[in-house]
């Protein structure tokens, strides 16, 4: 007797131990499983990460926000930047960064919405995100929280 499994919108009848012809259905099931998992997290996707930034630093590398240029084609990064200033309401920006790598250079577009945290994002041609952080008097801390999705070439 087969076991009926559902994955996404498809059903698979997987034979039980002792049944013959089990390879085909198991192979189809595993392929579908792989397709679904790839939509959840790709090989260069970055899960939610938070890292501190330095007040007044220009060209600072953002820890954990790097892509491998040997396979990357397109990126989408989103998150928030928070600046805590003594005796003031925190400055918080939401950001979205979209871009492509043409094999030599990154081309990106950034959008910021918020209360002017004073951080500008960029990416170098090695795939490392960098930032320029305004030097603001009274800053106690600056941090960035981000996640990223990527389209890669995996020939």
N, C-alpha and C positions, 0 to 999 in steps of 0.2 A: 504494500500500500504506500502511495506517495504522500509526502508532506507538502501541503500547498503554502507557499510563501509569497507575500506581496512586497514589492519594492517599487516605490513610486506609484505609477499607475499600471504596472504590469504584474501578472501573477506567474509563478514558476512552480511546476510540479516536480519536486525533488524526490527521487526514489529513495526508499529506506535501504538499510544494509541488506544485502542479499539480492536485491533487485538488479536486473541488468539494464544496460543503456543509461546509466546515471550521468555519464560524463558530459553529454550535450547540454542537459538542463542546468547542471552545476556551472558549466562554463558560461552559459548565457546569464545566469544569475550573478556570477562574479563580475562579468563585464558591466552589467547594469549597475552593480554596487560600486564599481570603480568610477563610472560616469557620475554617479550621484555624489560620491565623496569628493571628486574633483571640483564640484560646484560649491562645496562647503569650504575647503581650503586648498588652494593651489600650491605648487612647489615654492613660489616666492612670496606668497601672501604673508603678512605680518599680523599676528594677533595683537589685541589691545595691549599697549605698552606705555609706561609712563617713565620719563626721565627728567632730571633737573637740567636747567640751563644756567649759564653764568651771566649776571647783569653786566652789560657793557661789552660783551664779547662779540667780535666780528669774525665771521668765517668759522665759527664753532661747529664741530661735527656733532650730529645728533645720534647718540648711542642707540643702536638697534634699528635705525632707519637707513638701511642700505640695500641695494639691489645688485644682483650679479649681472653684469653687462654682457656676459657670454650668451645669455638666453632671453633677457628681458626685451619686451616689445612695447608694452603699454602699462602705465601705473595709475592708480587712484589712491590717494592718501587723504584721510580726513581725521579731524580731531579737534582738541581745544588747547589753547595756550593760556596759562594763568599766571598773573603777576600779582604778588601780595606786597603791598606798600604799607609802611607803618601808618596807623591811624587813618587809613583810607579804605574805601570799598575796593575789593580786588578788581583788577582789570582783566577781563576774560574775552578772548576771541575764539570763535569757531572758524575753522579753516577747511578748505577743500583744495587739493592740488591734483591736477590731472596732467599727464604728460606721455610722451613717446620717446623711445630711443631709436634713432635711425641707423645704429651700428657704429656711429662715431660720437654724436652729440645728443644730449637730452634737450627736449623742448618742453617746457612746462608752463602751465597757467595756474596762478593762485587766486583764490577768492577768500577774503576775510570778512567776517561779520562779528561785531561786538563792540567793546568799549576801549579799544586801542591798547592792547597789551604791549605793543612796541617790539614785535618779533617778525622778521621777514625771512621766509624760507626760500632755499634754492637747492640745487643738486649739482654736483660736479660730474664730470664725464666718466668717473670711476663708479658711479652709482650711489655715492655717499651723499645723504642730505646734510646740508649745512644751514646755519642761520646767522643772521645779524640781530643782536639784541641791544635795543637802546639802553643807554646808561641813564637810569632814572634814580634820582636821589630818594633815599628812604626805602628802596626795594629790599624786602626781606627774603623773597624767593621768586624764582621764575621756573615754571615747569611746562612740559609739553606731554600731552597724552594723545596717542595716535593709533591708527590701524590702517592697513593697506591691502589692496587687492592688486594683482598683477596678471597680465596676459604674457605668457612666455612662448618661445619657440622651442619645442622639445623634439625635434626631428630625430 
